[in-house]
């Protein structure tokens, strides 16, 4: 059995809440109630509803402020908001849209279920779209990470090759080996160390111009 859509109703009038309970058909929706703006925001965080219906005219925090808080929260801004209002002026509508309201429902509330259904459908479509988008973002991050590591090695090798071209006397195997092992900083230090070829040479075959004992031939 599919879970019922959760609707959060924020209204300080208990009688009006009973009206919502009637026209939203309690059997079809999972209704939650809050009696002021602050309580409504807390409940929204707790239950993450599919739709929020705040009344505009409330003490302390009105519906416009509630809507503004909801739409500024990254975790809640995707939830559709239908403002319930007795205000009919153009200015009130503009304030509602500026606060981020998706729709208005006039008071007294009657027969608004069609709008509620529309908002719930929008929320469901959003949920269906956001899931593959999140998966795609994770995949892109994985690909970027996998590409970045070998690119670092390639960039390091190109720097060593540049050093060897500009200063052939300092070319040796060690910086390249360090780069291949990911030690780019070590390769740079190795390239900058003075007199390392004489140290490396003493560990191997003697120089052609010297006797094994160190005396000239």
N, C-alpha and C positions, 0 to 999 in steps of 0.2 A: 504493500500500500504506500502510495507516494505521500511524502510529508506535506503537511499543510503550509501554505505561505504564511509567514509571520507579519502581522501588521501592528505597528506601534502607534497608538493614539495618545496625543498629548493635549489634555484639556483640563482646566481647573473646575469645570462644571460637571458634577456627577450625573445630573439628569441628561446632559448631552451625551455622555458616555453610554448611557442606556440606549439612546437613539442610534448611535453608531452600531451597538451590539445588534440592533434590529435590522438595520438596512444592509449591514455587511454579512448577514447570515452566518452566525457564529459557527454553524456546522461546516462551513466552507473554508474558513480562515482561522488561524491561531492568533487570537487577539490579545494584545498586551496594552495596559493603560498606565499613564503617568499623569500626575495632577499638577505639574508645573514644569517650566522649561529645564531647570537644573536636573530634576529627577528624570526627565525625558532623555537628556543627553547621557546620563548614567545608564539607563535601561538600553539605549541604543548600542552602547559599547558592550553591554553584557550579552545581548541576544542577537545582535547583528540582523535586524529585521529586513524583510524584503520590501517594505514600504513604510513610510512614516507620515502621519497626518497630524501636524501641530496646529492648534488654534492660534490665530493671530493675536487676539485680545486676551493676554494673560498678564498677571502682575509680575513684577520683578524682571522676568525675561519674556518678551513677547515672541510671537511666532517668527517674525523676521530675524531676530537675534538667534533663535534656535536653528533656523535654516542656515544662517550664515556660519554658525559653528559647525554644523554637520558637513557643509560643503567645503570647509577649510581643513577638515580632518581627512588625511589620506586613506584611513581605514573605513570611513563612512561616506565619503563624497559620492560614491557610485550609487548609493541608495536613493531611489526616487522619493521626492517630497511633494505632497499635495497640501497646500496651505488651506485651512478652513477659515473663512472670513465673512463677516457681515459687511465689510467695507466694499464699496462699489466704485470708488473714485479711481480715475486713471492713475493718480499718484500712488495709491495703495498697490495697484497692480505692478507699477514700475518698481516700487520698493521690494515687492516679492520676487520679481524676476532678477533684480540686482542681487538679492540675497541668495539666489540659486534655486528658487522654487521651480519645479517641473510642471506644476498644474495648480489650479485653484478650484475649490469647491465652496459654493456659497452657503451661508446660513440663512434660514434654518436648513439643516441637512435633510435632503430627501432624494432618493433615486440616483445617487452618485456612483452606484456600483460599476457602471460602464467605465467610468474614468479610473476607478480603482483597478479593474481588470486590465485596462490598457497599461497602467504603470507597472503592474506585476508582470505583464508580458514583456515589457521593456527590460525589467530587471532580469528576467530569465534569459533573454537574448544576450544581455551583457555578460552574465555568468558563463554562457556557452562560448562566447567570443574570447573572454579573458583567459580561460584555461589554456587553449592552444598558444596564445600570445606569450604566456608565462613560460611554457615549454620551449617555445622558439627562442626566447631570451636566454634561457639556461643553455640551450644548444649552442647559440652564438658565443656565449662566454667560454664554453668548453673548447670550441674551435679556435678562438682567439688565443686561449692559453696554450693549446697544443702547437700553434704556429709560432708563438712568441719565443719559446725555448730554443728551437733550432735556428731561428733568426738571430738570436743573441750570439750563438756560436759562429754563424756565418759572418756577422759583423766583426766579431773578434778576430777571426781568421783574416778578413780583409785588412784589418789594421796591422796585423803581423806582416802580411805580404807587402803592405805599403812600406813598413819599416825596412824590410829586407831589400826592397827595390831602391829606396832612397839611401840606405846605408848597408851595402852588401857585406862589408867587413864584419858586421854584427849579426849576420844570419846564422842561425843554428837550429837544431831540431827542437830544443826545449820549449821555446815559447809556443810553437805550433802544437806540441804535445799537451802543454798546459791548456791551451784554448780548447782542444778536443775534449779535455776533461772538465771543461767549464770554468777553469781558473783564469779568467781574463785578466784580473788585477795582478795575479802572480806572473803572467806572461809579460805584462808591461814592466813589472819590477825587474824581471829577469833580463829584459832587453836593455834596461837602463843601468844595470850593474857594471862597473868598470872592471876590466881585466879578467872577465870570466872565461875568455877563450884560453888564456894561459893555464888557468886552473883546470879547465876541461882537458886541455892538451896534456897536462902532467899526469892525468889519470889514465891516459891512453898511450899511444905510440909516441916516442920522443920526436922532437922537431928535427927535420932533415939537416938543419945547420948546426946541430949540437950532438955531442957524444952522449951515450946513456948516462955517464957519470956527471954530465952537466958541463964538461970541458969541450972547447971547440975542437972540431975534427982537424 
